[in-house]
Amino acid sequence: MRKFLLYSVLIVLCSCSGVKKTQEALNSGNYEAAINKAIINIAENKNKKSNQPYIALLEEGFKKNTERELQQIKFLKKDGNPANYEEIFEAYSRLKSIQQRIRPLLPLQIVEEGRNARFNFNNYDDAILSSKTKLSDYLYSRAVTLLNQAINKMDYRQAYNDLKYLEDINPNYKDSKQLMEEAYQQGLDYVVVEMVNNTDKVIPKRLEDELLNLNTYGLNNLWTEYHTNRMSNLNYDYKMQVSFQDILISPEQISEKQISKERQIKDGYKYALDKEGNVVRDSLGNRIKIDNFKTVRCDFYQFTQFKSAQVTGVVNFTDLKKKQQINQYPLASEFVFEHVYANYDGDKRALDNELVSLLQLARVPFPTNEQMVYDAGEDLKGNLKTILNRQTFN
């Protein structure tokens, strides 16, 4: 019973908290947030008693939001600036969207007042279509002007954004797709990628290929295109140079550690004797046995194979048009090969279990220097991905 009461109190508290936040959103003029919160709660169960406050809040929020949106639209139209077409179109679209979300919930009864909530719905279709036409003409005209008068890549990118938005709201408008592709190609930053080995060691071809396979890095930069193979018909904007500065590979080492172990173990049994040397028997007449212990010893030899490789370098970004270095990032990675095996001399029953398990291992061949460099390069891929995702050009 106590658990049920506690659960009920928690539900009431959560409900009150939700209503309070919705009321706060309404009071602060964040009408859309208040409407969204109310619709979500009402949609779960519009007849639920605890959802009654949301119905009243939805009614109030809808009325205030509609009034404000229509007043703003009226002002924007009166202003007469073509740049307002987008805001006008979006406002009409929002008004229609809210009505479409509320309509399936109707009727909504306000029990205390004995009436249904009132929502003055309007048909905004003509207004949406009209504003979309004006906005489409404006976006297209502005994009064409930008393409014809572009001074830099940012102009092309703005034209692309206008055409992309135009394609979203009015697909296949005139030749917007073709112009959008043109704007995209002109707005791209082209980066040629080079790899330089300034060390006296060989960089494995497999590592080079993997480092330069930029498709595996999941890059998400719309306006940057990296080329590992220079194209003769392109004027590159930037160069990214991955330069290996030093590769240190340690000698192959085997260290030895000796551990001496001693332990008492059971070694059969003997019969218990009394002071006179006679065999002691239990109450049933059976001879009493006593465990016999003996001390065993073992010398344990642990061997550790060790080899390490350190790779260091830098990534330089250069502006090819200004012939200036714009960024430099360090690259560093280390790979350690370590293998432990063991043997023994004596009675291995003296050894702990974790030592016995090492006796099953044997010496293995050391990795080649090339393999060590490749394994050290695994971390370099992650470092390079971080650099590429962080680097911006404009």
C-alpha positions as a Markdown table, in Angstrom:
| # | Residue | x | y | z |
|---|---|---|---|---|
| 1 | Met | 0.0 | 0.0 | 0.0 |
| 2 | Arg | 2.9 | 2.4 | 0.9 |
| 3 | Lys | 4.6 | 1.6 | -2.4 |
| 4 | Phe | 1.3 | 2.4 | -4.3 |
| 5 | Leu | 0.9 | 5.7 | -2.5 |
| 6 | Leu | 4.6 | 6.7 | -3.2 |
| 7 | Tyr | 4.1 | 5.8 | -6.9 |
| 8 | Ser | 0.9 | 7.9 | -7.0 |
| 9 | Val | 2.7 | 10.9 | -5.4 |
| 10 | Leu | 5.6 | 10.6 | -7.9 |
| 11 | Ile | 3.1 | 10.7 | -10.8 |
| 12 | Val | 1.4 | 13.7 | -9.5 |
| 13 | Leu | 4.7 | 15.5 | -8.9 |
| 14 | Cys | 6.0 | 14.7 | -12.4 |
| 15 | Ser | 2.7 | 15.9 | -13.8 |
| 16 | Cys | 2.7 | 19.1 | -11.9 |
| 17 | Ser | 6.3 | 19.7 | -13.0 |
| 18 | Gly | 5.4 | 19.2 | -16.6 |
| 19 | Val | 2.4 | 21.6 | -16.4 |
| 20 | Lys | 4.6 | 24.2 | -14.6 |
| 21 | Lys | 7.3 | 24.0 | -17.4 |
| 22 | Thr | 4.6 | 24.4 | -20.0 |
| 23 | Gln | 3.1 | 27.4 | -18.2 |
| 24 | Glu | 6.6 | 28.9 | -17.9 |
| 25 | Ala | 7.2 | 28.5 | -21.6 |
| 26 | Leu | 3.8 | 30.2 | -22.3 |
| 27 | Asn | 4.5 | 33.0 | -19.9 |
| 28 | Ser | 7.9 | 33.7 | -21.5 |
| 29 | Gly | 6.5 | 33.9 | -25.0 |
| 30 | Asn | 7.9 | 30.6 | -26.1 |
| 31 | Tyr | 4.5 | 29.5 | -27.5 |
| 32 | Glu | 5.8 | 26.8 | -29.8 |
| 33 | Ala | 7.5 | 25.0 | -26.9 |
| 34 | Ala | 4.3 | 25.3 | -24.8 |
| 35 | Ile | 2.2 | 23.9 | -27.7 |
| 36 | Asn | 4.6 | 21.0 | -28.3 |
| 37 | Lys | 4.7 | 20.0 | -24.6 |
| 38 | Ala | 0.9 | 20.2 | -24.4 |
| 39 | Ile | 0.3 | 18.2 | -27.6 |
| 40 | Ile | 2.7 | 15.4 | -26.5 |
| 41 | Asn | 1.0 | 15.0 | -23.1 |
| 42 | Ile | -2.6 | 15.2 | -24.5 |
| 43 | Ala | -1.8 | 12.7 | -27.3 |
| 44 | Glu | -1.0 | 10.0 | -24.7 |
| 45 | Asn | -4.5 | 10.2 | -23.3 |
| 46 | Lys | -6.7 | 13.2 | -23.8 |
| 47 | Asn | -9.3 | 12.0 | -21.4 |
| 48 | Lys | -6.8 | 11.7 | -18.5 |
| 49 | Lys | -7.8 | 14.0 | -15.6 |
| 50 | Ser | -4.2 | 15.0 | -15.0 |
| 51 | Asn | -4.0 | 16.2 | -18.6 |
| 52 | Gln | -6.8 | 18.8 | -18.2 |
| 53 | Pro | -4.3 | 21.7 | -17.5 |
| 54 | Tyr | -2.5 | 20.9 | -20.8 |
| 55 | Ile | -5.8 | 21.4 | -22.8 |
| 56 | Ala | -6.3 | 24.8 | -21.4 |
| 57 | Leu | -2.6 | 25.7 | -22.0 |
| 58 | Leu | -2.8 | 24.4 | -25.6 |
| 59 | Glu | -5.9 | 26.6 | -26.2 |
| 60 | Glu | -4.2 | 29.7 | -24.9 |
| 61 | Gly | -0.8 | 28.9 | -26.5 |
| 62 | Phe | -2.5 | 28.3 | -29.9 |
| 63 | Lys | -4.4 | 31.6 | -29.8 |
| 64 | Lys | -1.4 | 33.7 | -28.7 |
| 65 | Asn | 1.0 | 32.1 | -31.2 |
| 66 | Thr | -1.4 | 32.6 | -34.1 |
| 67 | Glu | -1.9 | 36.2 | -33.2 |
| 68 | Arg | 1.8 | 36.9 | -33.0 |
| 69 | Glu | 2.6 | 35.1 | -36.2 |
| 70 | Leu | -0.1 | 36.9 | -38.2 |
| 71 | Gln | 1.0 | 40.3 | -36.8 |
| 72 | Gln | 4.6 | 39.6 | -37.8 |
| 73 | Ile | 3.6 | 38.5 | -41.3 |
| 74 | Lys | 1.5 | 41.6 | -41.7 |
| 75 | Phe | 4.5 | 43.7 | -40.6 |
| 76 | Leu | 6.9 | 41.9 | -43.0 |
| 77 | Lys | 4.6 | 42.3 | -45.9 |
| 78 | Lys | 4.2 | 46.0 | -45.1 |
| 79 | Asp | 8.0 | 46.4 | -45.0 |
| 80 | Gly | 8.1 | 45.2 | -48.6 |
| 81 | Asn | 11.7 | 43.8 | -48.5 |
| 82 | Pro | 12.0 | 40.7 | -50.7 |
| 83 | Ala | 14.4 | 39.2 | -48.2 |
| 84 | Asn | 11.4 | 38.8 | -45.9 |
| 85 | Tyr | 9.8 | 36.2 | -48.2 |
| 86 | Glu | 11.5 | 33.3 | -46.5 |
| 87 | Glu | 10.3 | 34.3 | -43.0 |
| 88 | Ile | 6.8 | 34.9 | -44.3 |
| 89 | Phe | 6.7 | 31.5 | -46.0 |
| 90 | Glu | 8.1 | 29.7 | -42.9 |
| 91 | Ala | 5.6 | 31.5 | -40.6 |
| 92 | Tyr | 2.6 | 30.4 | -42.7 |
| 93 | Ser | 4.0 | 26.9 | -42.9 |
| 94 | Arg | 4.4 | 26.8 | -39.1 |
| 95 | Leu | 0.8 | 27.9 | -38.6 |
| 96 | Lys | -0.5 | 25.2 | -40.8 |
| 97 | Ser | 1.7 | 22.5 | -39.2 |
| 98 | Ile | 0.4 | 23.4 | -35.7 |
| 99 | Gln | -3.2 | 23.1 | -36.9 |
| 100 | Gln | -2.5 | 19.7 | -38.5 |
| 101 | Arg | -1.1 | 18.4 | -35.2 |
| 102 | Ile | -4.0 | 19.6 | -33.1 |
| 103 | Arg | -6.8 | 18.6 | -35.5 |
| 104 | Pro | -6.5 | 14.8 | -34.8 |
| 105 | Leu | -6.9 | 15.4 | -31.1 |
| 106 | Leu | -10.2 | 17.2 | -31.3 |
| 107 | Pro | -12.6 | 17.5 | -29.6 |
| 108 | Leu | -10.8 | 18.4 | -26.4 |
| 109 | Gln | -13.1 | 18.9 | -23.5 |
| 110 | Ile | -12.4 | 21.4 | -20.6 |
| 111 | Val | -14.3 | 19.6 | -17.9 |
| 112 | Glu | -14.4 | 22.5 | -15.3 |
| 113 | Glu | -15.9 | 24.9 | -17.8 |
| 114 | Gly | -18.2 | 22.3 | -19.4 |
| 115 | Arg | -17.1 | 23.1 | -22.9 |
| 116 | Asn | -14.7 | 22.1 | -25.7 |
| 117 | Ala | -11.5 | 23.9 | -26.2 |
| 118 | Arg | -11.8 | 26.5 | -29.0 |
| 119 | Phe | -9.3 | 26.6 | -31.9 |
| 120 | Asn | -9.9 | 29.1 | -34.7 |
| 121 | Phe | -8.4 | 27.3 | -37.6 |
| 122 | Asn | -7.6 | 29.0 | -40.9 |
| 123 | Asn | -6.8 | 27.8 | -44.4 |
| 124 | Tyr | -3.3 | 28.9 | -45.1 |
| 125 | Asp | -2.8 | 27.0 | -48.4 |
| 126 | Asp | -3.2 | 29.9 | -50.8 |
| 127 | Ala | -0.9 | 32.1 | -48.6 |
| 128 | Ile | 1.7 | 29.3 | -48.4 |
| 129 | Leu | 1.7 | 28.8 | -52.2 |
| 130 | Ser | 1.8 | 32.5 | -52.9 |
| 131 | Ser | 4.7 | 33.2 | -50.5 |
| 132 | Lys | 6.5 | 30.1 | -51.8 |
| 133 | Thr | 6.3 | 31.4 | -55.4 |
| 134 | Lys | 7.7 | 34.8 | -54.4 |
| 135 | Leu | 10.4 | 33.2 | -52.3 |
| 136 | Ser | 11.4 | 30.8 | -55.1 |
| 137 | Asp | 11.7 | 33.7 | -57.6 |
| 138 | Tyr | 13.8 | 35.6 | -55.0 |
| 139 | Leu | 16.1 | 32.8 | -54.2 |
| 140 | Tyr | 16.7 | 31.9 | -57.8 |
| 141 | Ser | 17.3 | 35.5 | -58.8 |
| 142 | Arg | 19.7 | 36.0 | -55.9 |
| 143 | Ala | 21.6 | 32.8 | -56.6 |
| 144 | Val | 22.0 | 33.6 | -60.3 |
| 145 | Thr | 23.3 | 37.1 | -59.5 |
| 146 | Leu | 25.8 | 35.6 | -57.0 |
| 147 | Leu | 27.0 | 33.1 | -59.6 |
| 148 | Asn | 27.5 | 35.8 | -62.2 |
| 149 | Gln | 29.2 | 38.3 | -59.9 |
| 150 | Ala | 31.0 | 35.9 | -57.5 |
| 151 | Ile | 34.2 | 37.3 | -56.2 |
| 152 | Asn | 35.2 | 34.4 | -53.9 |
| 153 | Lys | 34.2 | 30.9 | -52.9 |
| 154 | Met | 31.9 | 32.2 | -50.2 |
| 155 | Asp | 29.7 | 33.8 | -52.9 |
| 156 | Tyr | 29.4 | 30.4 | -54.6 |
| 157 | Arg | 28.6 | 28.8 | -51.3 |
| 158 | Gln | 25.9 | 31.3 | -50.6 |
| 159 | Ala | 24.4 | 30.7 | -54.0 |
| 160 | Tyr | 24.5 | 26.9 | -53.3 |
| 161 | Asn | 22.7 | 27.3 | -50.0 |
| 162 | Asp | 20.0 | 29.4 | -51.7 |
| 163 | Leu | 19.5 | 26.9 | -54.4 |
| 164 | Lys | 19.6 | 24.0 | -51.9 |
| 165 | Tyr | 16.8 | 25.6 | -49.9 |
| 166 | Leu | 14.9 | 26.3 | -53.2 |
| 167 | Glu | 15.2 | 22.7 | -54.2 |
| 168 | Asp | 13.9 | 21.7 | -50.7 |
| 169 | Ile | 10.8 | 23.8 | -50.9 |
| 170 | Asn | 10.2 | 23.8 | -54.7 |
| 171 | Pro | 11.9 | 20.8 | -56.3 |
| 172 | Asn | 13.0 | 21.1 | -60.0 |
| 173 | Tyr | 12.4 | 24.8 | -60.1 |
| 174 | Lys | 13.8 | 25.9 | -63.5 |
| 175 | Asp | 17.4 | 24.8 | -63.8 |
| 176 | Ser | 18.1 | 25.1 | -60.0 |
| 177 | Lys | 19.7 | 21.6 | -59.8 |
| 178 | Gln | 22.2 | 22.4 | -62.6 |
| 179 | Leu | 23.1 | 25.7 | -61.0 |
| 180 | Met | 23.4 | 24.1 | -57.6 |
| 181 | Glu | 26.0 | 21.7 | -58.9 |
| 182 | Glu | 27.9 | 24.5 | -60.6 |
| 183 | Ala | 27.9 | 26.5 | -57.4 |
| 184 | Tyr | 29.1 | 23.5 | -55.4 |
| 185 | Gln | 32.0 | 22.8 | -57.7 |
| 186 | Gln | 33.1 | 26.4 | -57.7 |
| 187 | Gly | 32.7 | 26.7 | -53.9 |
| 188 | Leu | 34.9 | 23.7 | -53.1 |
| 189 | Asp | 38.3 | 23.9 | -51.6 |
| 190 | Tyr | 40.6 | 21.4 | -53.3 |
| 191 | Val | 43.4 | 20.0 | -51.2 |
| 192 | Val | 46.2 | 17.9 | -52.6 |
| 193 | Val | 47.7 | 15.4 | -50.2 |
| 194 | Glu | 51.3 | 14.3 | -50.1 |
| 195 | Met | 53.3 | 12.0 | -47.9 |
| 196 | Val | 57.0 | 12.5 | -47.3 |
| 197 | Asn | 59.4 | 10.2 | -45.6 |
| 198 | Asn | 62.3 | 12.1 | -44.0 |
| 199 | Thr | 63.5 | 9.2 | -42.0 |
| 200 | Asp | 66.1 | 6.5 | -42.9 |
| 201 | Lys | 63.6 | 3.8 | -42.5 |
| 202 | Val | 61.1 | 2.3 | -44.9 |
| 203 | Ile | 57.5 | 3.2 | -44.6 |
| 204 | Pro | 55.4 | 0.1 | -45.3 |
| 205 | Lys | 53.4 | 0.5 | -48.6 |
| 206 | Arg | 50.4 | -0.9 | -46.8 |
| 207 | Leu | 50.6 | 1.8 | -44.1 |
| 208 | Glu | 51.0 | 4.5 | -46.8 |
| 209 | Asp | 47.9 | 3.3 | -48.6 |
| 210 | Glu | 45.8 | 3.1 | -45.5 |
| 211 | Leu | 46.9 | 6.6 | -44.2 |
| 212 | Leu | 46.0 | 8.1 | -47.6 |
| 213 | Asn | 42.7 | 6.3 | -48.0 |
| 214 | Leu | 40.7 | 9.3 | -46.8 |
| 215 | Asn | 37.4 | 7.5 | -47.5 |
| 216 | Thr | 37.9 | 5.6 | -44.3 |
| 217 | Tyr | 38.0 | 8.7 | -42.1 |
| 218 | Gly | 34.3 | 9.5 | -42.3 |
| 219 | Leu | 35.0 | 13.2 | -43.2 |
| 220 | Asn | 32.0 | 15.4 | -43.0 |
| 221 | Asn | 33.1 | 18.6 | -44.6 |
| 222 | Leu | 30.9 | 19.7 | -47.4 |
| 223 | Trp | 33.2 | 22.2 | -48.9 |
| 224 | Thr | 36.6 | 20.4 | -48.8 |
| 225 | Glu | 37.7 | 17.8 | -51.2 |
| 226 | Tyr | 41.0 | 15.9 | -50.7 |
| 227 | His | 43.0 | 14.4 | -53.6 |
| 228 | Thr | 45.8 | 11.9 | -53.0 |
| 229 | Asn | 46.4 | 11.8 | -56.7 |
| 230 | Arg | 47.0 | 15.3 | -58.2 |
| 231 | Met | 44.7 | 16.1 | -61.1 |
| 232 | Ser | 46.3 | 18.1 | -63.9 |
| 233 | Asn | 43.2 | 20.1 | -64.7 |
| 234 | Leu | 42.7 | 21.5 | -61.2 |
| 235 | Asn | 44.1 | 24.5 | -59.5 |
| 236 | Tyr | 44.5 | 23.3 | -55.9 |
| 237 | Asp | 43.8 | 25.7 | -53.1 |
| 238 | Tyr | 45.7 | 23.9 | -50.3 |
| 239 | Lys | 48.3 | 21.2 | -49.8 |
| 240 | Met | 48.3 | 18.8 | -46.9 |
| 241 | Gln | 51.7 | 17.2 | -46.3 |
| 242 | Val | 52.1 | 14.2 | -44.0 |
| 243 | Ser | 55.7 | 14.1 | -43.1 |
| 244 | Phe | 57.4 | 11.3 | -41.2 |
| 245 | Gln | 60.3 | 12.9 | -39.2 |
| 246 | Asp | 61.7 | 10.0 | -37.2 |
| 247 | Ile | 61.3 | 6.3 | -36.7 |
| 248 | Leu | 63.0 | 4.7 | -33.7 |
| 249 | Ile | 63.0 | 0.9 | -33.4 |
| 250 | Ser | 64.6 | -0.6 | -30.3 |
| 251 | Pro | 66.9 | -3.7 | -30.4 |
| 252 | Glu | 65.3 | -7.1 | -29.8 |
| 253 | Gln | 65.6 | -7.7 | -26.1 |
| 254 | Ile | 65.0 | -10.8 | -23.9 |
| 255 | Ser | 65.2 | -10.2 | -20.2 |
| 256 | Glu | 65.3 | -13.1 | -17.6 |
| 257 | Lys | 64.0 | -13.2 | -14.1 |
| 258 | Gln | 64.5 | -16.2 | -11.8 |
| 259 | Ile | 62.1 | -17.0 | -9.0 |
| 260 | Ser | 62.7 | -19.8 | -6.4 |
| 261 | Lys | 59.6 | -21.4 | -5.0 |
| 262 | Glu | 59.1 | -23.8 | -2.1 |
| 263 | Arg | 56.0 | -25.5 | -0.9 |
| 264 | Gln | 54.8 | -28.3 | 1.3 |
| 265 | Ile | 52.6 | -30.9 | -0.5 |
| 266 | Lys | 50.9 | -34.1 | 0.5 |
| 267 | Asp | 52.9 | -37.2 | -0.2 |
| 268 | Gly | 50.9 | -40.2 | 0.7 |
| 269 | Tyr | 50.0 | -41.0 | 4.3 |
| 270 | Lys | 51.2 | -42.9 | 7.4 |
| 271 | Tyr | 49.4 | -44.6 | 10.3 |
| 272 | Ala | 49.1 | -42.8 | 13.6 |
| 273 | Leu | 51.2 | -44.4 | 16.4 |
| 274 | Asp | 50.9 | -43.9 | 20.2 |
| 275 | Lys | 53.9 | -43.3 | 22.5 |
| 276 | Glu | 54.7 | -47.0 | 22.6 |
| 277 | Gly | 54.8 | -47.2 | 18.9 |
| 278 | Asn | 51.5 | -49.0 | 18.5 |
| 279 | Val | 49.0 | -48.3 | 15.8 |
| 280 | Val | 46.2 | -46.0 | 16.9 |
| 281 | Arg | 42.6 | -47.1 | 16.0 |
| 282 | Asp | 39.3 | -45.2 | 15.9 |
| 283 | Ser | 36.2 | -46.3 | 17.8 |
| 284 | Leu | 35.3 | -48.8 | 15.0 |
| 285 | Gly | 38.7 | -50.4 | 15.1 |
| 286 | Asn | 40.0 | -48.9 | 11.9 |
| 287 | Arg | 43.6 | -47.7 | 11.8 |
| 288 | Ile | 43.9 | -43.9 | 11.8 |
| 289 | Lys | 45.7 | -42.4 | 8.8 |
| 290 | Ile | 47.8 | -39.1 | 8.9 |
| 291 | Asp | 48.7 | -37.1 | 5.8 |
| 292 | Asn | 52.3 | -37.2 | 5.0 |
| 293 | Phe | 53.9 | -33.9 | 3.8 |
| 294 | Lys | 57.1 | -33.2 | 2.1 |
| 295 | Thr | 58.8 | -30.0 | 0.9 |
| 296 | Val | 59.3 | -29.5 | -2.9 |
| 297 | Arg | 61.4 | -26.8 | -4.5 |
| 298 | Cys | 61.4 | -25.3 | -8.0 |
| 299 | Asp | 63.4 | -22.7 | -9.8 |
| 300 | Phe | 61.2 | -20.7 | -12.2 |
| 301 | Tyr | 62.7 | -18.8 | -15.1 |
| 302 | Gln | 60.6 | -16.1 | -16.7 |
| 303 | Phe | 61.7 | -14.6 | -20.0 |
| 304 | Thr | 60.3 | -11.4 | -21.5 |
| 305 | Gln | 60.7 | -10.6 | -25.2 |
| 306 | Phe | 60.5 | -6.8 | -25.8 |
| 307 | Lys | 60.7 | -4.6 | -28.9 |
| 308 | Ser | 59.3 | -1.1 | -29.5 |
| 309 | Ala | 58.8 | 1.3 | -32.3 |
| 310 | Gln | 58.1 | 5.1 | -32.2 |
| 311 | Val | 57.0 | 7.0 | -35.2 |
| 312 | Thr | 56.9 | 10.8 | -35.1 |
| 313 | Gly | 55.9 | 13.3 | -37.8 |
| 314 | Val | 54.0 | 16.4 | -38.6 |
| 315 | Val | 51.0 | 17.4 | -40.8 |
| 316 | Asn | 51.4 | 20.7 | -42.6 |
| 317 | Phe | 48.7 | 22.6 | -44.3 |
| 318 | Thr | 49.8 | 25.2 | -46.9 |
| 319 | Asp | 47.8 | 27.9 | -48.7 |
| 320 | Leu | 49.0 | 27.4 | -52.3 |
| 321 | Lys | 47.7 | 30.7 | -53.6 |
| 322 | Lys | 49.3 | 32.7 | -50.8 |
| 323 | Lys | 52.2 | 30.3 | -50.5 |
| 324 | Gln | 51.9 | 30.4 | -46.7 |
| 325 | Gln | 51.8 | 27.6 | -44.1 |
| 326 | Ile | 48.5 | 28.0 | -42.3 |
| 327 | Asn | 48.5 | 25.1 | -39.8 |
| 328 | Gln | 50.8 | 22.4 | -38.4 |
| 329 | Tyr | 49.9 | 19.4 | -36.3 |
| 330 | Pro | 52.2 | 16.9 | -34.6 |
| 331 | Leu | 51.9 | 13.2 | -35.3 |
| 332 | Ala | 53.2 | 10.6 | -32.8 |
| 333 | Ser | 52.6 | 6.9 | -32.1 |
| 334 | Glu | 54.3 | 4.0 | -30.3 |
| 335 | Phe | 53.9 | 0.3 | -30.6 |
| 336 | Val | 55.3 | -2.1 | -28.0 |
| 337 | Phe | 55.8 | -5.8 | -28.6 |
| 338 | Glu | 56.0 | -7.8 | -25.4 |
| 339 | His | 55.8 | -11.5 | -25.0 |
| 340 | Val | 56.3 | -13.5 | -21.8 |
| 341 | Tyr | 57.2 | -17.2 | -21.6 |
| 342 | Ala | 58.9 | -19.5 | -19.0 |
| 343 | Asn | 60.5 | -22.8 | -18.1 |
| 344 | Tyr | 61.6 | -24.3 | -14.8 |
| 345 | Asp | 64.0 | -26.6 | -13.0 |
| 346 | Gly | 62.8 | -28.8 | -10.2 |
| 347 | Asp | 59.3 | -29.8 | -9.0 |
| 348 | Lys | 56.7 | -27.6 | -10.7 |
| 349 | Arg | 54.2 | -28.5 | -8.0 |
| 350 | Ala | 55.9 | -25.8 | -5.9 |
| 351 | Leu | 54.7 | -23.1 | -8.4 |
| 352 | Asp | 51.5 | -20.9 | -8.2 |
| 353 | Asn | 48.9 | -21.4 | -10.8 |
| 354 | Glu | 49.6 | -18.1 | -12.6 |
| 355 | Leu | 53.3 | -19.2 | -13.0 |
| 356 | Val | 52.3 | -22.7 | -14.2 |
| 357 | Ser | 50.2 | -21.1 | -17.0 |
| 358 | Leu | 53.3 | -19.3 | -18.4 |
| 359 | Leu | 55.1 | -22.7 | -18.8 |
| 360 | Gln | 52.7 | -23.4 | -21.7 |
| 361 | Leu | 54.1 | -20.5 | -23.6 |
| 362 | Ala | 57.2 | -20.6 | -25.7 |
| 363 | Arg | 59.5 | -18.1 | -27.4 |
| 364 | Val | 58.0 | -16.5 | -30.6 |
| 365 | Pro | 59.7 | -14.8 | -33.5 |
| 366 | Phe | 60.2 | -11.0 | -33.1 |
| 367 | Pro | 58.1 | -8.9 | -35.5 |
| 368 | Thr | 60.1 | -7.4 | -38.4 |
| 369 | Asn | 60.9 | -3.7 | -38.3 |
| 370 | Glu | 58.4 | -3.2 | -41.1 |
| 371 | Gln | 55.7 | -4.8 | -39.1 |
| 372 | Met | 56.6 | -2.8 | -36.0 |
| 373 | Val | 56.3 | 0.5 | -38.1 |
| 374 | Tyr | 53.0 | -0.7 | -39.5 |
| 375 | Asp | 51.6 | -1.5 | -36.1 |
| 376 | Ala | 52.7 | 1.9 | -34.7 |
| 377 | Gly | 50.9 | 3.5 | -37.6 |
| 378 | Glu | 47.6 | 2.2 | -36.4 |
| 379 | Asp | 47.4 | 5.0 | -33.9 |
| 380 | Leu | 48.5 | 7.5 | -36.6 |
| 381 | Lys | 45.2 | 6.8 | -38.5 |
| 382 | Gly | 43.2 | 7.9 | -35.5 |
| 383 | Asn | 45.4 | 11.0 | -35.0 |
| 384 | Leu | 45.1 | 11.9 | -38.7 |
| 385 | Lys | 41.3 | 11.5 | -38.6 |
| 386 | Thr | 41.1 | 14.0 | -35.7 |
| 387 | Ile | 43.3 | 16.5 | -37.5 |
| 388 | Leu | 41.2 | 16.2 | -40.7 |
| 389 | Asn | 38.0 | 16.7 | -38.8 |
| 390 | Arg | 39.4 | 19.7 | -37.0 |
| 391 | Gln | 41.0 | 21.5 | -39.9 |
| 392 | Thr | 39.0 | 24.2 | -41.5 |
| 393 | Phe | 40.1 | 26.5 | -44.4 |
| 394 | Asn | 37.5 | 29.3 | -44.4 |
